[in-house]
Amino acid sequence: MASTNYKPRVAIVYASATGNTKAAAEILQHICRQTQVPVSIFAINDFPLAELSRYDVVVIGTYTWGSGEIPKELRGLFTAFEELGHKKLVTAVFGTGDSCYAEFCGAVDRFRDMLFVHTELAATLKVELMPQDLDYPRFEKLAASIEASWQKVMLTATN
Ligand SMILES: Cc1cc2nc3c(=O)[nH]c(=O)nc-3n(C[C@H](O)[C@H](O)[C@H](O)COP(=O)(O)O)c2cc1C
């Protein structure tokens, strides 16, 4: 995300009940920071939904609850994306889950389907429980996909 003069405003917004998704969010924040792009990270309860439209890139981190469901604290954010309907907003969604459940990381799938319709969805990533060292390159790929989508949106805007 460093090759244009304009620095995108990037937010990582996550929900985490037991810490796995928080750890994943912090890995992504660390990787993004290496590209010199300022990244703000918010636990969902600290993120002002009214500010969603002020960001160029929003990355969601979610665990999965119930039977493949979005945690209730993220439902407001889900609706806010639907209502915003901003196709130039670059998004991505990652999640941690437990593959013992029938719908592994079902919340990621639910966000993916909605974000694909309402935003410029860059990529998704599913992680088994607490992220491990071998997941790190997968987060690097996620960051690279986000950057590529951002460059695409910038290019479209200037042509
Ligand atoms: C009651 C309950 C239901 C769950 N349902 C699912 C599920 O449907 N699919 C899944 O992949 N993981 C499911 N999980 C596992 C969590 O999503 C997983 O442990 C996740 O890493 C927790 O993230 P956190 O540490 O950020 O809270 C469930 C966990 C609990 C306790």
The ligand as an SDF file (V2000), in Angstrom:
LIG
                    3D

 31 33  0  0  0  0  0  0  0  0999 V2000
  -20.6120  -22.0770   21.6280 C   0  0  0  0  0  0  0  0  0  0  0  0
  -19.5550  -22.0340   20.5470 C   0  0  0  0  0  0  0  0  0  0  0  0
  -19.9400  -22.1760   19.2220 C   0  0  0  0  0  0  0  0  0  0  0  0
  -18.9700  -22.1820   18.1990 C   0  0  0  0  0  0  0  0  0  0  0  0
  -19.3890  -22.3580   16.8920 N   0  0  0  0  0  0  0  0  0  0  0  0
  -18.4500  -22.4280   15.9180 C   0  0  0  0  0  0  0  0  0  0  0  0
  -18.8270  -22.6690   14.5650 C   0  0  0  0  0  0  0  0  0  0  0  0
  -19.9990  -22.8370   14.2190 O   0  0  0  0  0  0  0  0  0  0  0  0
  -17.8540  -22.7000   13.6190 N   0  0  0  0  0  0  0  0  0  0  0  0
  -16.5330  -22.5360   13.9360 C   0  0  0  0  0  0  0  0  0  0  0  0
  -15.6970  -22.5860   13.0330 O   0  0  0  0  0  0  0  0  0  0  0  0
  -16.1420  -22.3090   15.2130 N   0  0  0  0  0  0  0  0  0  0  0  0
  -17.0510  -22.2420   16.2100 C   0  0  0  0  0  0  0  0  0  0  0  0
  -16.6700  -22.0170   17.5110 N   0  0  0  0  0  0  0  0  0  0  0  0
  -15.2300  -21.8620   17.8050 C   0  0  0  0  0  0  0  0  0  0  0  0
  -14.7510  -20.4120   17.9010 C   0  0  0  0  0  0  0  0  0  0  0  0
  -15.1720  -19.6430   16.7800 O   0  0  0  0  0  0  0  0  0  0  0  0
  -13.2380  -20.4120   17.9630 C   0  0  0  0  0  0  0  0  0  0  0  0
  -12.8430  -20.9760   19.1940 O   0  0  0  0  0  0  0  0  0  0  0  0
  -12.6290  -19.0510   17.7850 C   0  0  0  0  0  0  0  0  0  0  0  0
  -11.2440  -19.1700   17.5430 O   0  0  0  0  0  0  0  0  0  0  0  0
  -12.8410  -18.1510   18.9930 C   0  0  0  0  0  0  0  0  0  0  0  0
  -12.2550  -16.9250   18.6830 O   0  0  0  0  0  0  0  0  0  0  0  0
  -11.8620  -15.8730   19.8050 P   0  0  0  0  0  0  0  0  0  0  0  0
  -10.7720  -16.5070   20.6600 O   0  0  0  0  0  0  0  0  0  0  0  0
  -11.3520  -14.6900   19.0670 O   0  0  0  0  0  0  0  0  0  0  0  0
  -13.0900  -15.5980   20.6000 O   0  0  0  0  0  0  0  0  0  0  0  0
  -17.6140  -22.0160   18.5370 C   0  0  0  0  0  0  0  0  0  0  0  0
  -17.2320  -21.8470   19.8680 C   0  0  0  0  0  0  0  0  0  0  0  0
  -18.1850  -21.8740   20.8710 C   0  0  0  0  0  0  0  0  0  0  0  0
  -17.7410  -21.7390   22.3090 C   0  0  0  0  0  0  0  0  0  0  0  0
  1  2  1  0
  2  3  1  0
  2 30  2  0
  3  4  2  0
  4  5  1  0
  4 28  1  0
  5  6  2  0
  6  7  1  0
  6 13  1  0
  7  8  2  0
  7  9  1  0
  9 10  1  0
 10 11  2  0
 10 12  1  0
 12 13  2  0
 13 14  1  0
 14 15  1  0
 14 28  1  0
 15 16  1  0
 16 17  1  0
 16 18  1  0
 18 19  1  0
 18 20  1  0
 20 21  1  0
 20 22  1  0
 22 23  1  0
 23 24  1  0
 24 25  2  0
 24 26  1  0
 24 27  1  0
 28 29  2  0
 29 30  1  0
 30 31  1  0
M  END
$$$$
